[in-house]
Amino acid sequence: MQSPVSGNVLLRKQQYKYSDDGKFCLETAQSVLLGKLNNSRTVINRALRDHEDKISDSGKLKQVSDNLRRAIDNVFNAENVDVLRGMEGDAAVSYFSVVNKLILNHKEKFFMTGRNRRPPKDRVNCLLSFVYTLLVHDVSSALEGVGLDPQVGFLHRDRPGRPSLALDIMEEFRSVIADRLVLTLINLSQVDADGFSESPSGGMIMDDENRKIVIDAYRKRKEEEIFHPFFKENIHIGLLYHAQALLFARYIRGDIDAYPPFIWK
């Protein structure tokens, strides 16, 4: 019998081997990006469906939705991972160009000046960066829990101290989990605009009270259920990261032919 430790060693050795395989990296990155693009588009389409009467210039959202659809159609035409990274960057710029239109309340204080970080320049970017940090921590833990190395990815380049695989897998969760949570916190007036201040470096920081509110909201969001298209059943969002980590481990082992990203319907 194979012990859990030796099983993890074999899994990681296979992961490291595949990380140097250009074809495998491309196919994996295509699956990851497909999940991200589909979920980003669904967030926009859901907003149009549910709040079109409150959204200024809904035509712009429809345009971005069309842009994302075209990107989805072109994912499997990419010849290498660098092309995919360029597609991902273009899609992100397009997506974030309309996030302000999804903010329905307190627009004078909560708005994006483009996606920026290190440091975030406005309240929305500050919230996004904080929730992304929570998300990447949970995804990293899930990957480690199934024996994978969060540092060795396929879409994101490996860098010292960078959890590249966790960043790969969290791409499919950014819009559906993190971005929607931030929009809910703002639109339902759950975070206090006065609880942000500018740091000496010029970035925006949150006070402890807002930070507690965000952490509590994220914890509650993880207790909600969401339908998983691969398993065809509802699971708690908090288990979603583990479910995808398990699927990725099965993919690395060769138990399934392709990595099935989580796609929100």
Backbone bond lengths (Angstrom), bond angles and torsions (degrees), N, CA, C in turn:
res aa  C-N    CA-C-N  psi(-1)  N-CA   C-N-CA  omega(-1)  CA-C   N-CA-C  phi
1 M - - - 1.465 - - 1.524 109.73 -
2 Q 1.339 114.46 155.04 1.459 120.35 -177.81 1.519 109.32 -99.63
3 S 1.318 116.29 126.48 1.465 119.23 178.67 1.517 109.51 -74.22
4 P 1.369 118.12 156.55 1.463 120.37 177.46 1.523 112.61 -55.61
5 V 1.344 116.37 -38.67 1.466 119.25 -177.85 1.523 110.83 -65.51
6 S 1.349 116.44 -49.30 1.462 119.06 -179.29 1.520 110.79 -65.90
7 G 1.330 116.78 -33.59 1.460 120.26 176.60 1.512 111.45 -61.93
8 N 1.333 116.63 -41.39 1.456 120.82 178.39 1.521 111.29 -66.16
9 V 1.333 116.55 -37.92 1.466 120.40 179.04 1.525 110.02 -62.03
10 L 1.319 116.61 -45.88 1.463 120.53 179.95 1.524 111.25 -64.48
11 L 1.325 116.15 -39.79 1.463 120.19 178.86 1.524 110.65 -63.18
12 R 1.318 116.24 -45.25 1.468 119.74 -178.99 1.527 111.31 -67.77
13 K 1.311 117.31 -37.55 1.465 119.31 177.40 1.526 110.09 -60.94
14 Q 1.322 116.41 -39.18 1.463 120.17 177.96 1.529 110.31 -68.37
15 Q 1.331 116.37 -39.48 1.463 120.79 177.32 1.532 110.91 -60.39
16 Y 1.329 116.36 -45.57 1.465 120.51 -179.43 1.532 110.58 -64.53
17 K 1.317 116.15 -38.92 1.465 120.31 178.73 1.527 110.37 -62.68
18 Y 1.321 116.15 -46.70 1.463 120.25 -178.11 1.530 112.13 -67.57
19 S 1.329 116.81 -27.95 1.469 119.13 -178.94 1.526 111.93 -66.06
20 D 1.335 116.98 -16.68 1.466 121.99 176.48 1.529 112.31 -100.95
21 D 1.322 115.93 5.04 1.469 121.65 -178.71 1.532 108.16 -100.09
22 G 1.332 116.82 108.17 1.463 120.86 -174.97 1.514 113.65 -57.88
23 K 1.324 117.70 -42.10 1.463 121.47 -179.01 1.522 110.58 -65.40
24 F 1.322 116.38 -43.85 1.464 120.11 179.87 1.528 110.22 -64.98
25 C 1.333 116.69 -42.64 1.471 120.36 178.75 1.522 110.75 -59.77
26 L 1.331 116.83 -43.80 1.465 120.53 -179.36 1.521 110.87 -62.97
27 E 1.326 117.34 -47.88 1.464 120.48 -178.21 1.524 111.34 -63.91
28 T 1.325 116.41 -38.37 1.465 120.52 179.04 1.516 110.74 -68.05
29 A 1.328 116.49 -45.90 1.461 120.86 179.62 1.521 111.18 -63.09
30 Q 1.320 117.35 -34.63 1.468 120.53 176.93 1.527 110.82 -62.76
31 S 1.320 116.92 -43.64 1.468 120.25 178.73 1.524 111.25 -63.85
32 V 1.333 115.91 -44.09 1.465 120.90 179.78 1.525 110.62 -60.87
33 L 1.336 116.31 -47.37 1.464 120.14 -177.79 1.520 111.12 -67.88
34 L 1.315 116.94 -34.37 1.463 120.46 177.26 1.524 110.51 -59.62
35 G 1.336 116.44 -42.08 1.456 120.01 177.23 1.508 112.08 -63.40
36 K 1.331 116.85 -45.32 1.463 120.38 -178.84 1.520 111.29 -62.16
37 L 1.327 117.43 -48.66 1.461 121.12 -176.23 1.522 111.46 -64.15
38 N 1.323 116.75 -43.90 1.466 119.90 179.03 1.518 111.50 -61.36
39 N 1.318 117.31 -44.14 1.459 120.12 -177.50 1.520 111.88 -70.75
40 S 1.333 117.47 -36.95 1.465 120.12 175.98 1.524 109.87 -61.99
41 R 1.311 116.17 -42.99 1.468 120.36 179.63 1.528 111.26 -65.88
42 T 1.324 117.13 -38.78 1.462 119.88 179.65 1.523 111.37 -65.46
43 V 1.337 117.86 -38.63 1.466 120.75 176.96 1.522 110.08 -58.96
44 I 1.318 117.29 -44.34 1.462 120.97 179.32 1.522 110.70 -66.94
45 N 1.318 117.50 -44.89 1.465 120.37 -179.21 1.524 111.87 -65.39
46 R 1.330 117.26 -36.48 1.470 120.37 176.48 1.527 110.44 -64.04
47 A 1.332 116.47 -41.08 1.465 120.51 179.09 1.525 110.18 -63.08
48 L 1.325 116.73 -41.35 1.467 120.41 177.82 1.524 110.92 -64.56
49 R 1.305 116.20 -40.15 1.467 120.42 -179.46 1.523 112.04 -66.94
50 D 1.329 116.17 -42.32 1.464 120.44 -171.86 1.525 114.09 -92.36
51 H 1.346 117.59 -25.98 1.469 119.31 -171.39 1.523 113.59 -135.60
52 E 1.318 118.02 24.05 1.468 119.10 -174.71 1.523 112.09 -58.58
53 D 1.343 116.65 -32.72 1.466 119.71 -179.21 1.526 112.24 -69.00
54 K 1.341 117.57 -19.42 1.466 121.32 -178.80 1.531 112.70 -101.16
55 I 1.318 116.76 -7.56 1.463 120.87 -174.64 1.518 109.98 -95.69
56 S 1.325 115.77 126.07 1.459 120.04 176.05 1.526 109.32 -78.03
57 D 1.330 115.76 136.43 1.466 121.42 178.74 1.522 111.39 56.63
58 S 1.331 115.01 59.24 1.467 118.79 179.08 1.526 111.26 -64.07
59 G 1.330 115.91 -20.91 1.464 119.34 178.04 1.519 112.33 -60.54
60 K 1.334 116.05 -32.98 1.465 120.21 178.18 1.525 110.60 -65.45
61 L 1.339 116.80 -39.64 1.464 120.05 177.60 1.523 110.66 -64.80
62 K 1.327 116.37 -40.20 1.466 119.50 178.60 1.526 110.74 -63.85
63 Q 1.323 115.46 -36.56 1.465 119.87 177.94 1.526 111.12 -64.11
64 V 1.337 116.19 -44.17 1.464 119.89 178.86 1.528 110.33 -65.98
65 S 1.326 117.02 -38.99 1.463 120.33 176.75 1.526 110.24 -59.04
66 D 1.333 116.37 -41.44 1.468 120.19 177.69 1.530 111.08 -65.76
67 N 1.343 116.07 -39.40 1.470 119.87 177.55 1.525 110.92 -59.99
68 L 1.332 115.52 -43.42 1.465 119.94 -179.75 1.527 111.02 -67.04
69 R 1.331 116.26 -37.12 1.472 118.87 177.82 1.528 110.85 -62.64
70 R 1.331 116.29 -41.62 1.465 119.17 178.39 1.533 110.88 -65.12
71 A 1.341 115.82 -38.15 1.469 119.28 177.51 1.526 110.61 -63.16
72 I 1.339 116.18 -41.66 1.466 120.88 177.61 1.527 110.24 -58.67
73 D 1.332 115.47 -43.73 1.466 120.04 -179.19 1.527 112.26 -64.12
74 N 1.342 116.36 -25.28 1.465 120.31 -175.47 1.527 114.27 -97.53
75 V 1.329 117.03 -4.17 1.470 119.78 -175.73 1.524 111.77 -54.69
76 F 1.316 116.43 -45.06 1.465 118.99 -174.82 1.526 113.00 -85.07
77 N 1.348 115.95 4.55 1.464 119.83 172.58 1.527 111.83 -92.33
78 A 1.334 116.49 -10.29 1.467 120.43 -178.25 1.526 110.06 -65.59
79 E 1.324 115.91 136.06 1.461 120.88 -176.53 1.522 113.18 -89.21
80 N 1.337 116.48 -19.75 1.461 119.09 179.53 1.523 109.55 -156.55
81 V 1.320 116.01 172.48 1.466 120.84 -175.21 1.526 111.14 -68.21
82 D 1.325 118.19 -32.63 1.464 119.94 178.60 1.524 111.22 -61.06
83 V 1.325 116.92 -39.22 1.469 120.37 176.53 1.525 109.97 -62.52
84 L 1.323 116.52 -41.86 1.466 120.56 178.16 1.519 111.29 -62.95
85 R 1.323 117.01 -40.08 1.467 120.02 178.64 1.526 110.36 -62.23
86 G 1.319 116.62 -39.09 1.456 119.78 176.46 1.515 111.87 -64.89
87 M 1.327 116.97 -40.87 1.463 121.34 176.95 1.520 110.68 -62.91
88 E 1.334 115.78 -42.84 1.470 120.24 179.75 1.525 110.56 -62.24
89 G 1.326 116.87 -42.36 1.457 120.56 179.41 1.515 112.12 -64.07
90 D 1.333 117.03 -44.10 1.466 120.83 179.10 1.526 110.89 -63.69
91 A 1.327 116.12 -41.96 1.466 120.21 -179.94 1.522 111.02 -65.02
92 A 1.332 116.95 -38.62 1.466 120.53 179.49 1.522 111.06 -64.90
93 V 1.337 117.18 -42.29 1.469 120.47 177.74 1.524 110.05 -60.73
94 S 1.322 116.56 -44.47 1.462 120.96 179.66 1.529 110.97 -62.77
95 Y 1.322 116.67 -46.32 1.468 121.81 -179.20 1.525 111.29 -61.94
96 F 1.326 117.50 -49.27 1.464 119.93 -176.85 1.528 112.56 -70.96
97 S 1.323 117.19 -15.33 1.465 119.49 177.85 1.523 112.25 -68.34
98 V 1.340 117.33 -16.78 1.466 119.63 -178.77 1.524 113.07 -115.95
99 V 1.324 118.00 3.55 1.469 119.42 -179.29 1.521 111.04 -60.50
100 N 1.329 117.80 -36.67 1.469 119.72 178.28 1.520 111.95 -57.50
101 K 1.326 117.03 -30.71 1.462 120.59 -179.27 1.527 111.69 -73.55
102 L 1.328 116.75 -16.59 1.464 120.95 177.66 1.524 111.73 -88.61
103 I 1.331 116.03 -6.90 1.466 121.22 175.11 1.524 107.18 -87.97
104 L 1.319 116.17 113.23 1.464 121.32 -171.39 1.518 112.87 -100.29
105 N 1.324 118.34 -15.92 1.464 122.33 -179.95 1.528 109.91 -131.38
106 H 1.328 115.37 155.64 1.473 122.15 175.17 1.532 111.94 55.55
107 K 1.331 115.83 39.17 1.459 120.58 -176.34 1.525 112.85 -62.55
108 E 1.341 116.00 -26.59 1.465 118.45 -176.81 1.526 112.24 -71.99
109 K 1.330 116.67 -20.10 1.467 119.92 -179.14 1.526 113.16 -113.79
110 F 1.319 116.15 -25.62 1.461 119.52 179.40 1.526 109.34 -112.48
111 F 1.303 115.78 103.22 1.464 121.86 177.92 1.525 108.37 -154.71
112 M 1.322 114.88 154.12 1.462 120.61 179.96 1.518 110.17 -98.90
113 T 1.302 115.77 142.57 1.462 121.45 170.85 1.527 107.23 -108.52
114 G 1.336 115.18 55.34 1.458 120.44 -171.71 1.512 109.51 78.92
115 R 1.324 116.73 164.54 1.464 120.03 177.79 1.516 108.58 -78.33
116 N 1.323 116.45 120.34 1.460 120.94 178.00 1.521 109.68 -142.25
117 R 1.316 116.43 155.59 1.467 122.52 -177.22 1.527 108.44 -158.25
118 R 1.318 115.15 169.91 1.470 122.02 178.94 1.523 112.70 51.00
119 P 1.302 122.04 60.34 1.469 124.09 -1.71 1.532 111.17 -98.28
120 P 1.342 117.43 160.90 1.461 120.34 173.67 1.525 110.39 -68.59
121 K 1.332 116.53 138.94 1.464 120.61 -171.80 1.526 114.21 -95.02
122 D 1.318 117.43 -10.00 1.461 119.87 -177.43 1.527 109.54 -145.50
123 R 1.332 115.88 173.45 1.467 120.54 -175.28 1.528 112.15 -63.29
124 V 1.328 116.94 -41.16 1.464 119.36 -177.41 1.524 110.84 -65.81
125 N 1.316 116.75 -45.30 1.460 119.65 177.65 1.522 111.61 -63.87
126 C 1.320 116.73 -34.97 1.462 120.82 176.99 1.527 110.38 -62.14
127 L 1.329 116.56 -45.53 1.462 121.10 178.40 1.527 111.07 -64.07
128 L 1.323 116.37 -46.01 1.462 119.83 -179.70 1.524 111.34 -59.80
129 S 1.320 116.41 -47.30 1.464 119.68 -178.40 1.521 111.51 -61.47
130 F 1.330 116.46 -38.14 1.461 119.78 -179.17 1.529 110.93 -67.55
131 V 1.331 116.78 -44.85 1.467 119.60 -179.70 1.529 110.53 -68.82
132 Y 1.326 117.43 -36.63 1.466 119.60 175.70 1.528 111.10 -60.83
133 T 1.328 116.40 -35.75 1.464 120.27 177.78 1.528 110.77 -64.46
134 L 1.337 116.43 -42.67 1.464 120.21 176.29 1.527 110.43 -61.93
135 L 1.324 115.04 -41.43 1.459 120.78 -177.01 1.525 111.96 -66.29
136 V 1.325 116.91 -46.70 1.469 119.11 -177.71 1.530 110.71 -66.93
137 H 1.327 117.08 -30.99 1.471 120.14 175.71 1.524 110.34 -63.76
138 D 1.339 116.79 -45.72 1.460 120.30 -179.38 1.525 111.62 -66.23
139 V 1.330 116.49 -40.71 1.463 119.78 179.52 1.528 110.37 -66.39
140 S 1.324 117.15 -41.20 1.470 120.60 177.32 1.521 110.94 -59.46
141 S 1.331 116.17 -43.97 1.469 120.47 179.47 1.520 111.09 -62.94
142 A 1.338 116.48 -40.10 1.462 120.50 179.35 1.526 110.98 -64.50
143 L 1.320 116.87 -42.43 1.467 120.76 179.49 1.526 111.04 -64.57
144 E 1.324 116.46 -44.19 1.463 120.03 177.55 1.522 110.48 -62.75
145 G 1.331 115.78 -35.81 1.454 120.25 -177.78 1.518 113.91 -64.40
146 V 1.340 116.71 -26.32 1.470 119.23 178.39 1.529 111.55 -100.42
147 G 1.339 116.51 3.96 1.457 120.00 174.74 1.507 116.29 99.13
148 L 1.340 118.27 3.40 1.463 121.56 179.61 1.523 111.08 -86.67
149 D 1.318 116.33 160.27 1.462 122.47 177.12 1.524 108.64 -97.20
150 P 1.331 118.70 111.20 1.470 121.15 -177.86 1.524 113.46 -63.79
151 Q 1.335 117.36 -15.76 1.465 121.13 -174.93 1.528 113.31 -82.23
152 V 1.316 117.93 -18.06 1.468 120.86 -172.19 1.525 109.88 -110.34
153 G 1.335 115.61 104.14 1.452 120.78 -174.77 1.515 113.59 -109.65
154 F 1.343 114.17 -170.39 1.460 120.76 -174.71 1.528 112.29 -129.99
155 L 1.331 117.74 -34.89 1.466 121.43 174.13 1.523 110.21 -90.66
156 H 1.329 116.64 -50.02 1.463 120.85 178.26 1.527 110.37 -81.12
157 R 1.305 115.80 139.57 1.464 120.74 178.81 1.531 109.99 -68.90
158 D 1.324 115.46 143.66 1.466 119.91 176.79 1.528 110.06 -74.26
159 R 1.329 115.40 132.26 1.460 122.18 174.44 1.522 107.51 -139.11
160 P 1.326 117.66 151.83 1.469 119.42 179.13 1.526 111.67 -55.33
161 G 1.332 115.70 127.31 1.455 120.56 177.94 1.509 115.31 78.44
162 R 1.318 117.75 1.85 1.466 120.81 -178.20 1.524 109.93 -98.73
163 P 1.336 118.26 124.78 1.465 120.64 179.45 1.530 110.86 -80.61
164 S 1.324 116.47 73.26 1.466 121.36 -169.78 1.527 113.20 -60.05
165 L 1.333 117.86 -42.93 1.465 119.14 179.78 1.523 110.62 -67.73
166 A 1.328 117.32 -39.02 1.467 120.00 176.88 1.527 110.10 -61.27
167 L 1.327 117.08 -39.80 1.461 120.65 177.33 1.523 110.76 -66.38
168 D 1.334 117.08 -36.50 1.471 120.11 175.40 1.526 110.74 -59.34
169 I 1.325 115.69 -54.88 1.461 120.53 -173.52 1.527 111.45 -67.89
170 M 1.340 117.29 -34.71 1.463 118.45 -178.05 1.522 112.49 -71.38
171 E 1.345 118.26 -13.29 1.460 119.54 179.82 1.523 111.60 -56.83
172 E 1.323 116.63 -38.15 1.463 119.13 -178.23 1.525 112.32 -73.47
173 F 1.348 117.39 -12.88 1.463 121.62 -179.27 1.529 113.60 -101.68
174 R 1.337 117.92 -16.22 1.466 120.12 -172.56 1.526 112.38 -53.53
175 S 1.319 116.57 -55.72 1.464 119.04 -174.27 1.523 112.10 -73.64
176 V 1.324 116.43 -45.95 1.460 120.08 -172.61 1.526 112.48 -72.77
177 I 1.319 118.58 -32.57 1.463 121.62 -179.36 1.529 110.98 -100.60
178 A 1.320 117.10 -61.28 1.469 121.01 -171.58 1.527 112.90 -72.73
179 D 1.334 117.06 -52.84 1.466 119.66 -175.39 1.524 111.28 -63.45
180 R 1.320 116.83 -42.48 1.465 119.89 179.60 1.526 111.22 -65.16
181 L 1.326 116.82 -35.47 1.462 119.62 177.38 1.523 110.53 -64.36
182 V 1.323 117.27 -45.37 1.467 120.85 179.62 1.527 110.49 -61.98
183 L 1.319 117.26 -43.46 1.468 120.32 179.21 1.526 111.01 -62.90
184 T 1.318 117.14 -39.85 1.468 120.81 177.66 1.524 111.05 -63.09
185 L 1.317 117.16 -45.24 1.467 121.16 179.98 1.525 111.15 -59.20
186 I 1.318 116.62 -39.63 1.468 120.55 -179.82 1.521 110.72 -74.69
187 N 1.317 116.98 -50.67 1.464 120.85 -173.73 1.522 113.08 -67.28
188 L 1.320 117.36 -25.77 1.470 120.91 177.95 1.527 112.06 -98.56
189 S 1.327 116.14 11.90 1.481 122.26 175.89 1.523 112.70 57.79
190 Q 1.322 116.44 36.37 1.465 120.16 -178.21 1.524 113.14 -88.22
191 V 1.326 117.19 -17.85 1.465 120.86 174.68 1.522 108.65 -111.56
192 D 1.323 115.64 146.88 1.463 122.71 -175.70 1.526 109.86 -96.33
193 A 1.327 115.99 119.10 1.467 120.17 -179.70 1.521 111.89 -59.79
194 D 1.334 116.33 -28.42 1.469 119.62 -179.97 1.529 112.49 -77.30
195 G 1.325 116.34 -7.51 1.460 120.30 179.51 1.520 113.15 -88.00
196 F 1.323 116.30 19.94 1.462 121.90 176.65 1.520 108.37 -121.29
197 S 1.302 116.30 146.87 1.467 120.33 178.15 1.519 109.36 -146.10
198 E 1.322 115.60 161.31 1.459 120.18 -179.15 1.523 109.74 -90.16
199 S 1.306 115.84 131.31 1.463 121.39 179.81 1.526 109.97 -81.44
200 P 1.335 117.68 165.19 1.471 120.28 177.60 1.528 113.30 -56.77
201 S 1.333 116.90 -26.57 1.468 120.50 -179.94 1.521 112.67 -81.39
202 G 1.340 116.36 -4.29 1.456 120.34 179.10 1.510 114.43 95.53
203 G 1.330 117.65 -0.24 1.450 121.04 178.91 1.514 112.03 -90.60
204 M 1.316 115.40 166.41 1.457 121.80 179.02 1.525 109.18 -96.03
205 I 1.333 116.14 134.84 1.462 120.59 178.26 1.524 109.83 -127.27
206 M 1.330 115.70 153.20 1.459 122.70 179.17 1.511 110.78 -97.03
207 D 1.330 115.99 149.32 1.462 118.40 173.44 1.528 109.49 -81.79
208 D 1.317 116.14 171.37 1.465 121.22 -175.71 1.523 112.28 -62.17
209 E 1.327 117.05 -36.45 1.461 120.08 -177.94 1.526 111.01 -64.47
210 N 1.323 116.76 -47.16 1.467 119.40 177.31 1.520 111.19 -62.91
211 R 1.324 115.83 -38.67 1.463 119.51 -179.79 1.530 110.41 -61.81
212 K 1.328 116.82 -41.59 1.466 120.72 177.99 1.524 110.94 -63.66
213 I 1.331 116.22 -40.39 1.466 120.79 179.65 1.526 110.44 -62.02
214 V 1.320 116.41 -44.26 1.464 120.80 -179.01 1.528 110.69 -65.91
215 I 1.314 116.87 -45.02 1.473 120.32 -179.71 1.523 110.56 -61.88
216 D 1.333 116.70 -42.10 1.463 120.29 179.85 1.525 110.87 -65.92
217 A 1.331 116.88 -40.86 1.464 120.47 178.77 1.526 110.87 -64.91
218 Y 1.320 116.51 -39.34 1.466 120.72 178.35 1.531 110.17 -65.36
219 R 1.327 116.31 -41.26 1.470 120.24 178.10 1.527 110.50 -61.43
220 K 1.325 116.57 -43.93 1.467 120.16 179.75 1.525 111.42 -66.92
221 R 1.342 116.23 -37.08 1.463 119.32 178.46 1.531 110.51 -61.65
222 K 1.318 116.89 -35.83 1.465 120.11 -179.53 1.526 112.11 -69.20
223 E 1.322 116.58 -17.80 1.461 120.16 178.27 1.527 111.70 -83.95
224 E 1.331 116.92 -12.91 1.460 120.85 178.92 1.527 110.11 -75.25
225 E 1.331 115.51 158.59 1.460 120.06 179.38 1.524 110.69 -100.78
226 I 1.319 115.12 151.08 1.455 121.61 178.41 1.521 107.47 -143.05
227 F 1.325 116.28 147.32 1.469 119.43 -177.66 1.521 110.09 -79.65
228 H 1.333 115.63 129.65 1.464 120.45 178.62 1.528 108.93 -99.75
229 P 1.340 118.00 116.07 1.467 120.49 -174.02 1.526 114.31 -67.47
230 F 1.332 118.14 -27.01 1.466 119.89 -179.97 1.522 110.66 -76.85
231 F 1.325 116.48 -46.79 1.461 120.86 -179.08 1.528 112.37 -84.05
232 K 1.347 115.38 -13.18 1.464 122.16 177.51 1.531 112.54 57.13
233 E 1.326 114.87 44.91 1.459 120.87 175.68 1.522 109.53 -157.20
234 N 1.329 115.51 162.32 1.459 120.44 176.93 1.526 109.62 -78.36
235 I 1.332 115.68 137.42 1.459 120.53 173.69 1.525 108.31 -135.23
236 H 1.324 116.64 157.92 1.453 120.00 176.03 1.529 109.32 -67.38
237 I 1.332 115.13 140.94 1.461 119.54 179.49 1.525 110.43 -57.10
238 G 1.325 116.95 -34.61 1.459 119.96 179.00 1.521 113.24 -62.41
239 L 1.342 117.17 -22.88 1.465 121.36 177.59 1.522 112.23 -93.93
240 L 1.322 116.15 -7.71 1.458 120.70 -176.36 1.527 111.72 -62.30
241 Y 1.323 116.09 -41.23 1.467 119.89 -179.41 1.528 110.92 -63.87
242 H 1.332 115.41 -40.64 1.467 119.71 178.85 1.526 110.36 -66.73
243 A 1.333 116.34 -38.84 1.463 119.98 179.26 1.524 110.89 -61.27
244 Q 1.339 116.48 -43.28 1.462 119.33 179.97 1.523 111.50 -70.54
245 A 1.324 116.32 -35.03 1.466 119.37 176.43 1.530 110.41 -63.11
246 L 1.328 116.78 -41.47 1.464 120.66 177.43 1.523 111.15 -61.95
247 L 1.337 116.17 -42.98 1.462 119.99 179.14 1.526 110.98 -64.18
248 F 1.337 115.83 -38.53 1.463 118.54 179.51 1.530 110.69 -67.32
249 A 1.321 116.62 -38.93 1.467 120.24 177.13 1.529 110.55 -63.31
250 R 1.320 117.25 -40.75 1.469 120.92 177.50 1.523 110.49 -62.95
251 Y 1.324 115.52 -37.75 1.466 121.24 177.92 1.528 110.91 -64.75
252 I 1.320 116.77 -45.49 1.467 120.82 179.23 1.530 110.58 -62.73
253 R 1.323 116.47 -38.22 1.472 120.15 -179.52 1.529 112.26 -73.16
254 G 1.334 117.00 -17.12 1.456 120.27 -177.82 1.511 113.86 92.63
255 D 1.338 116.93 11.15 1.465 120.29 179.67 1.526 111.72 -73.18
256 I 1.337 117.41 -27.46 1.460 122.54 174.86 1.528 107.71 -129.57
257 D 1.331 115.78 151.63 1.464 120.57 -171.43 1.521 113.62 -76.59
258 A 1.330 116.96 -27.10 1.466 120.50 -177.38 1.520 108.79 -144.58
259 Y 1.328 115.90 154.65 1.462 119.92 176.83 1.520 108.97 -80.09
260 P 1.340 118.31 121.62 1.464 121.02 178.92 1.531 110.96 -90.81
261 P 1.316 118.58 103.90 1.464 119.63 179.88 1.519 110.72 -66.63
262 F 1.331 115.85 157.35 1.459 119.45 174.75 1.519 108.03 -75.75
263 I 1.326 116.61 120.81 1.467 121.57 178.62 1.516 108.13 -119.26
264 W 1.321 115.02 119.14 1.460 122.52 -177.13 1.516 109.71 -79.58
265 K 1.309 115.63 134.15 1.464 121.02 178.89 1.520 110.30 -109.50
